């Protein structure tokens, strides 16, 4: 059984800026007369500095600043020395503003000789060789190169593939074994199940922060778990794809929630993995139904007029959506919803994974 070695949870940072300091006070009045100018000695002005043919000194570089969101979290932890991305995005906080590249070497001295021309090739009496023409295949030219596929990952897509397909498209159905190979179940040391998760690389799992900590409650409700050893990838175990940063899922996208949570309330976690097809909901519709605790770090989904949605035990589990190329992308981690698991009262709310893509990449890259 794989075990987690350490956990990571993003934090909400605040920055405070002090006001502009007051100007210095004027010098005291000493009642002394002003100092007279020095006498004119009729001395000639100093000669101008010699012309050294050196280029003028370039102006100093622009202001140095941090460009990353989480500098205040990483720098005190010593990540400037351990992580290249922290040094690049937190240059000011890491104390790297004074590092500049050395000036270019001076030009060679002018010797008064004309520049040396490369020697001409020997005259062999033969005409110059032309490059060979491509063979005529009888096909018209292709013109512009083809566009790459619309994917969220590098060209070698080894994620988001469901080799065994899905069961019937009915909410709350038993999932076909192997249909969701990135689904993870979190268990206590005694074997008790308590939360779900999603495999996103052979070593990393995305889950909900409230599954492992009470920090932050439901805002920024996402966490990373690193496995003690990499998972063996096969047709039953493979990662889901990660979304493009700040991507918004269109309402018509095909999406599924999966988990071992309750299928009725009150009740117990189900022994068979369940699946339900639910659709993304706009932020305005979610606020009208769930209240105004919805933030941009959250994503809502459901099927109006039905009870389809997440329940206790589904927390941290995946909400995956199929992209234009047919790959499954992790768009949400189950966070919260109706206390009695009634989606007619509240939509299911997920941590919006695309908002945290930069934070995730700092660790799993």
N, C-alpha and C positions, 0 to 999 in steps of 0.2 A: 504494500500500500504506500502511495506517495505521501509525503508529509511536507508541510510548508516550513521554510526556513526563516522567512521574515515577511512582514506585512508593511504596506505603504498606504497612507491616507493623505489626500491633498488637504491643504488648509486654506482658509480665507484670510488674506493679508490686508492690513490697513497701513497707510502711510500718512504721517503727519508732517506738515511743513510749517516751520516757524515764519513769522512775519519778517519784513525787511527791517534790519537794525536801524536805529535813529542815526542821523548824521553826527559827526564829531562836533563838540562845542568850539566856538571861535577862540582864537588866542587872546589872552588877557591884555588889557590896555596898560602899558608900562609908563605912559606919559613921556616916552623918549622920542626925540625927533627922528624922522626917517634917515636911514643911512645914505649919505651922498654917493653918487656914482663915482667910480675910479677916475683919476685924471687921465686926460688924453695925452699919451706919450708919443704920438705920431709914429708909433711902431707899425711896420708894414703888416698886413694880415698874414696869417700862417699859410704856407703853400698848400694846395689841394693834395689829398692823398694820391699816391701813385696808382696808375691804372694797372691792375693786376690781371685783367681779362678774365676774372672769375665771375661766374653768374651770381646774381643777387641772392641773398639768403631767402629761402621760401618762407611764406607766412606759417605760423604754427597751425597744427591741425585743429579741426573743429572740436567742440566739447565732447568729452567721453561720457557715455551714459550706459545704463543697463537696458537691454531690450527684452529680457525674459520676464515672465509673470511671477516666477517662484524664487527669485534671487534671495529674498529675505529668509526663505526656508532652507535653501541649499547651502548658502555661504557659511552660516554658523556651524553647519555639520561637517565642514571641511571638504565639501564636494568640489571646490575650486581645483584641488590637486588631483582628485580622482576622476573627474568627468570632464571631457573636452567640451561638451555642449554647454556646461555651466560656465567654463572660462570664456566661451564665445558670447553667451547671452548675458553674462553678469560681469562684464569687463571692469566696470567701475567698482562694484562691491568686492571683486577679487583683487583689487589693487593693481590692475594691469594697464592703467591709463598712461603711465609714463613710458611704456615700451613703444619705441618707434623703430622703424627700419633704418639702417645706416644710409648716409647720403651716397649718391652715385659717385664713382671715381672720377677725378678730373680728366678732361680731354687730354690726349697725347700732345706733347709740345710740337709747335710748328717748326719743321726743319727746313722749310723753303723748297722742298722737293715735291714734285707732282705725285699724286697718289699712284700706287702701283696697280696696274691693270692685270687681271688674270691672263695667262698665256692663251693664245688661240689654239684650237685643236689643229692637228696637222691636216694638210689638204691631201685627201686620198683620191681625188678625182671622181668620187662617187656622190650621187645626190643624197641629201639628208634623208634619214630613215623616218618615215611617217608611222604613227601608231596604227596598228591594224584596226579595221572597222569591225563592229560586232556582226555576228552572222545574221543573215536575213531569215527570220522565222516565219515571214508571211503574216505576222500579227501586227496590228496598228500599235503605235507607241502608247505606253500606259499613262503618259503625262505625269501628273503629280503622284507622289508615293501615297499608298493607302494610309488612312488615319488609323491610329492605334485604337484598340477596343476601349470602351468606356468602363474602366475598372478603377477600383479604389486601392489596389495593391500593385507591386512591381509586376513585370511581365510574367515571371515564373509563379503563377498563382498556385500555391499549395495550401489554400485555405478556402473555407466556405463551400466545400463540396459534400453533398449528401448522397453517398453512393447507393443507398438502399431506398431512396424515395420516401414519401410520407404516407401515412395511413389516410383514411377518409378525412375530408375537409369538414369536420364537425367538431365544435369546441368540446373539450373535455374528453376526447377519445384517447384510448391507449395508443401511444406512438409505436410505429414499427421499429423493432430492434435495429439499431445502427442508423436510424434516420437522422438523428441529431448527434453526431459523433463528438461535438465540442461540449456537450452537456456535462457538468461536473456536480457532484453531490458532496457537501461538506459534512463531516461527521466528527463527533467528539472522540476523545481517546477511548471511551467506553463503547464506541460504535453507534451512538445515537445520531440520527440525521437532524440537521437544524437549518441548513440553507443550501441554495444552489450557487452555481458559478459557471463561467464560460472559459474554456481553453482558447487562448489567442496566440500562443506559441507553445512549443513543446515544454517550456519551463514556466510559463506565466499563466495565471488565472485571474480573470476580472470577476469581482463580486461586489456586493453592497457593503459600504462601510459600517452600517448598523448591525451587520452580521458578526463583526469582530470587535466593534468599539461603539461607544455611545457618543463619541465626538461628532459634532455637527448635526446630529439628528437626521433630518431628511434632506437638507441642502448639502450639495457636494457629496451625495451618498454613494461613493464609489471607492473601491480599494483594490490593491493588487496583492496577490499571493504568489510567491516564488516557490516552486516545488523543490524538494530536496534532491531530486534527480529528474532528468528530462523524461517525459512520457514517451512510450513506444508508439510511434505513429503507424496506424494500419487502417483497414476499412471500417473499423469500429471506433477508432480514436484519431481525431484530426482537429485542427483549430478552425475557428470561425475567422472571417476577415474583419479587420478594423475599418471604421468609416473614415472618410475624408474629414479633416478638421472643420468644425462648425457646420457640418452638413445638416440640412433640414430634410426630413423624409416626407415626400409627397403623400397626400391622403390616400391615393389610389394604389400605393405600393402593397405588394403581398408580404405580409409579416405574420410571424408566429411567436407565441409565448409558450415555453415548455417548462415543466417542473414536476416535482413529487409533492406539491402542496395539497392542501385539503381540496376535495371536490364538493364538499358541503360543510356548512358551519351550523352547529358545532360538529366536530369530527376529527379524524386523525390524518396524518400525511398518507398519501397513497403509495402502495408498494410498487406500482407500475408507472413509468414515466408518462405524463399526460401532455397533450398538445392542444392548442386552440388558435384558430386564425382570427386575429383582431386587427383593426386598422388604426393608423396614427390619427390623432385628433388635434385640431388647431389649438394653439395656446388660449385663444379667446374662448372657444367652446369649453375647454377644460376648466378655465377660471369660473365660468358661469355655473358649471356643475359641481366642481370640487371646492370652490372658494378661491380666495385670492392669495393662497400660500404657494402658488405656482411660480417658479422662477425659470430663467433661461437654462439653468442646469438640469431641468426636468423635461421629460417627454411623456405625453399622455397617449393612451390607446384604449380602444374598446369597440364594441358594436352596439350602437344605440338601440334600446328596446330589448336587450338581452342581458343575461347575467354573466356573459363570458368575460373572464379576466383572471387576475392573479388572486391568490389567497395565501394564508399563513403557510410557510414552508417553501413557497416559490421565491422568497426574497433572495436577491443576488443573482437569480437565474437569468437566462438569456431572453432577449427580445430581438429576434433576427429578421431581417428583411432582404428579399431577393433583389439584386441590382440588375442593371440592363443586360449584363452578360450571363445572368443565371447563377451567380455566386451569392452565398448567404453572408450578410454583413451584420455584425453585432452593433445595433443601434441603441440598445437600452439594457440596463440591469434592473430587475424588479426592485422597487423601493417601497411604495406604500399604496394604500387604497382604502376602500370601505372597511370599517372595523368588523362587519359581519360578512365580508366577502361578497357583497351584492353590487355588481357592476352597474345595476340600474340606478343606484344612488350616487356612485362615484366611479369615474374612470380609473383604470389602473395607471399608476404613475411610475416611471422608470428614471433612473439616472441617465441623462443624455450623454452617451459615450463620446460623441463627436466633439463636445465642448472640452473634454479632457484628453484629446488625442496628443497634444504636445506634451502634457505631463506624463502620459503613458509611455511615449517614445523615449523619454529621458531614461527610463529604466529598462525597457525590453529591447532597445536597439542594440 
